[in-house]
Amino acid sequence: MDDAGFADKAFADRQLANAVAKHKSMFFAEKAADRSPIDYAAAVDGHLVLTPSGDGLRALSEDYAKMVDDGLLLGDSEPFEQLIERCALIQERANKVGTTE
């Protein structure tokens, strides 16, 4: 979405973001790594987390390396660290929109 130029439009569409959060919490609720329920409404309001840390980051890095090694990603895959940095920047931009209302 970001490379195609759609991310900023998606961040700005607060009605859509709230509808997605409500739908997700009703039909696809998940738990955080600590087993606490994820508050999707909080994610819309400036608390979106796209980048894991600690053990989650290590596990994701290992999984990404396996996907690259197995040829599961089309084309040239970017280094994991670069991908995580891009996700962190998207997270930061999305959270700025969520807190300026």
C-alpha angles and dihedrals in degrees: 000000000000096000090049091051098248102110098082091048090050092049090052095051097087094171091057093044092053092046091051091048091050093047092046093050092049101044110017107028115166135184128238122244089270088054093248116136115264113243102218093182089059089053089057091048098058104290102096113146117198099155122068125210137205116003092359091057092048092049092048091049091052092047091049091051090052091050090051092047091049092050094241094138118076118235123347112345118218119235112274093240091055092049092051091048090053090050090050091053092048089048091051093050093047092049092050090057091047093055100044096073 
